[in-house]
Amino acid sequence: MRIRFAVCLGILAVLLSSCGGSSDNADELAKRLDHAKTQLDEATTVSIKLKADDLPGDATGLLTAEGKGNHDPAFTGDVTVQTGGASLSAEVIAVAGKLWAKTSFAPSFISVDPESLKAPNPATLLSGDDGISSLLTNTDKLADEGEKRSGSDVVTSVSGVLDGEIVKRLIPSADVSKKFDVVYALSDDDELVSARLTGPFYPDVSSMTYTVRVSTSSKPTKISAP
């Protein structure tokens, strides 16, 4: 009887270990993220929608960025920043390492220094070395969070941890001494659908969240300086 009981316990332990353990398949998750990066880097055109979920009203930083671009890297779209307790929206063009913006009260595009607004050059988001795709292969402590619905699609959620030095590539004011939590949403074909990053992005903000939604196209996008 004792032998049978011990055998049953052993079988139960094996079954439990195979069911849970979200980090047990970290290698497989890493391969999926690597595949997602390759697909994103090889896309002709990338569209992004970035949104700050909980930036305090008295903080200065990036609220939203929406547009499309390529891996030159270059970007065209609309950006909203928060500064001095107010939000400022502008049409932007980023190409060749430079940024131009046209606001509702400006008749034409003017050159802008994004660092003065504690915001990134939006073209950086599309860089294979420093952009969104670079996060995918620099994420530690990967865990499978299961399948979830995203609109009409079902995606796999993958959580992990990013060093502040990596996150700083996207948001220059991110605290390089801290860790950031991230949750990716991957399609069945391992395409990146979204990334949700949480941590201390700004000196006076202990923690906040940015959500980036991504889609790709094979149709070329030509972007030139204004």
C-alpha positions in Angstrom: 0.0 0.0 0.0 2.8 2.4 0.9 4.5 1.7 -2.4 1.4 2.4 -4.4 0.9 5.6 -2.4 4.4 6.7 -3.2 4.0 5.9 -6.9 0.8 7.9 -7.0 2.5 10.9 -5.3 5.3 10.7 -7.9 2.9 10.6 -10.8 1.0 13.6 -9.3 4.2 15.6 -8.9 5.1 15.0 -12.6 1.6 16.0 -13.7 1.7 19.2 -11.6 5.1 20.2 -12.8 4.0 19.8 -16.5 0.8 21.9 -16.0 2.2 25.0 -14.1 5.6 26.5 -14.2 5.1 29.4 -16.5 8.9 29.9 -16.8 9.7 26.3 -17.7 9.2 27.1 -21.4 11.3 30.2 -21.4 13.5 29.0 -24.2 10.5 28.4 -26.5 9.2 31.9 -25.6 12.5 33.4 -26.4 12.4 31.8 -29.8 8.9 33.2 -30.4 10.1 36.7 -29.5 13.1 36.3 -31.7 10.8 35.4 -34.6 8.6 38.3 -33.8 11.6 40.7 -33.9 12.7 39.3 -37.3 9.2 39.8 -38.8 9.0 43.3 -37.5 12.4 44.2 -38.8 11.7 42.8 -42.2 8.4 44.5 -42.6 8.4 47.2 -45.3 6.1 49.5 -43.3 5.3 49.6 -39.6 2.3 51.4 -38.0 2.4 52.2 -34.3 0.0 53.5 -31.7 1.7 54.4 -28.5 -0.2 55.7 -25.4 0.7 56.6 -21.9 -1.9 55.0 -19.6 -1.4 57.0 -16.5 1.0 59.9 -16.9 0.3 62.4 -14.0 -1.0 65.7 -15.0 1.9 67.7 -13.7 4.6 65.6 -15.4 6.3 66.4 -18.6 6.5 63.6 -21.1 5.1 61.8 -24.1 1.3 61.1 -24.1 0.6 59.5 -27.5 2.3 58.8 -30.8 0.5 57.4 -33.8 1.7 57.0 -37.3 3.7 54.9 -39.7 7.2 54.6 -40.9 10.1 52.4 -42.2 13.4 51.1 -41.0 15.5 54.0 -42.4 14.3 54.8 -39.7 11.7 57.4 -40.5 8.3 58.3 -39.2 5.3 60.4 -40.1 2.3 60.9 -37.9 0.9 62.7 -34.9 2.4 63.1 -31.4 1.0 64.6 -28.2 3.3 65.6 -25.4 2.4 66.9 -21.9 4.3 69.9 -20.5 3.5 72.6 -18.0 0.2 70.9 -17.1 -1.1 71.1 -20.7 -1.0 68.8 -23.7 0.4 69.8 -27.0 -0.4 67.9 -30.2 1.6 68.2 -33.5 2.0 66.6 -36.8 5.5 65.3 -37.0 8.1 64.1 -39.6 11.2 62.3 -38.4 13.9 61.4 -40.8 17.7 61.3 -41.0 18.0 61.7 -37.2 16.1 65.0 -37.3 12.5 65.9 -36.1 10.1 68.4 -37.5 6.8 69.4 -36.0 3.8 71.5 -37.1 1.3 72.5 -34.4 -2.2 74.0 -34.8 -0.8 77.5 -34.3 2.3 77.0 -36.6 1.8 77.6 -40.3 4.7 75.2 -41.3 7.0 72.6 -39.9 9.8 73.7 -37.6 12.8 71.8 -36.3 12.3 70.4 -32.8 14.6 68.9 -30.1 12.7 66.0 -28.6 14.9 65.9 -25.5 13.6 69.3 -24.5 10.2 67.6 -24.1 11.6 64.5 -22.5 10.2 62.6 -25.5 11.9 60.3 -28.0 12.4 60.9 -31.7 9.5 58.8 -32.9 11.6 57.3 -35.7 13.7 55.6 -33.0 10.7 53.4 -32.3 11.2 51.8 -35.7 14.9 51.2 -35.4 16.0 47.5 -35.5 18.8 48.3 -33.0 17.2 50.7 -30.6 13.4 50.5 -31.3 10.5 48.4 -30.2 11.8 45.2 -31.9 15.0 45.4 -29.8 13.0 44.9 -26.6 11.9 41.5 -27.8 15.4 39.9 -27.6 16.5 41.7 -24.5 13.8 40.6 -22.1 14.5 38.4 -19.1 12.4 36.2 -16.9 10.0 35.2 -19.6 6.7 33.6 -18.6 3.7 32.4 -20.6 0.6 34.2 -19.3 -1.7 32.2 -21.5 -4.1 33.1 -24.3 -6.2 36.2 -24.2 -8.6 38.0 -26.6 -7.4 41.1 -28.4 -10.4 42.5 -30.3 -11.4 39.7 -32.7 -8.1 37.9 -32.3 -6.7 35.5 -29.7 -3.1 36.3 -28.7 -0.5 34.7 -26.4 0.6 37.0 -23.5 4.3 36.8 -22.6 5.5 38.6 -19.6 9.1 39.5 -18.7 11.5 42.1 -17.3 13.6 44.7 -19.1 16.6 46.6 -17.8 16.2 50.4 -17.6 19.1 50.8 -20.0 17.2 49.0 -22.7 13.9 50.9 -22.1 15.9 54.2 -22.2 16.3 53.6 -26.0 12.6 54.3 -26.4 12.0 56.8 -23.6 15.2 58.7 -22.9 14.2 59.7 -19.4 13.7 56.1 -18.2 15.5 55.3 -15.0 18.5 53.1 -16.1 19.0 51.8 -12.5 15.6 50.2 -12.4 13.8 47.2 -13.9 10.7 47.5 -16.1 7.8 45.0 -16.4 6.7 44.1 -19.9 3.8 42.1 -21.4 3.9 41.2 -25.1 0.9 40.0 -27.1 1.9 37.6 -29.9 -0.3 36.3 -32.7 -0.4 32.6 -33.7 2.2 33.5 -36.3 4.4 35.1 -33.7 3.8 38.6 -34.9 4.0 41.3 -32.3 0.5 42.8 -31.7 1.3 45.0 -28.6 3.8 45.6 -25.8 2.8 47.0 -22.4 5.7 48.5 -20.4 5.5 49.6 -16.8 8.1 51.3 -14.6 9.7 54.6 -13.7 9.9 56.4 -17.0 10.2 59.9 -15.6 12.1 61.3 -12.5 9.0 62.5 -10.7 6.9 59.5 -11.6 7.4 56.4 -9.5 5.7 54.1 -12.0 3.5 54.4 -15.1 2.6 52.4 -18.2 3.1 52.8 -21.9 1.2 50.6 -24.3 2.4 50.2 -27.9 0.3 48.6 -30.6 1.9 47.4 -33.8 0.9 46.4 -37.3 2.9 45.8 -40.4 2.4 46.1 -44.2 4.3 45.1 -47.3 3.4 48.5 -49.0 6.3 50.9 -49.0 6.2 54.2 -47.2 8.3 57.0 -48.5 9.1 59.7 -46.0 11.2 62.8 -46.7 12.1 66.0 -44.8 9.5 68.9 -45.1 
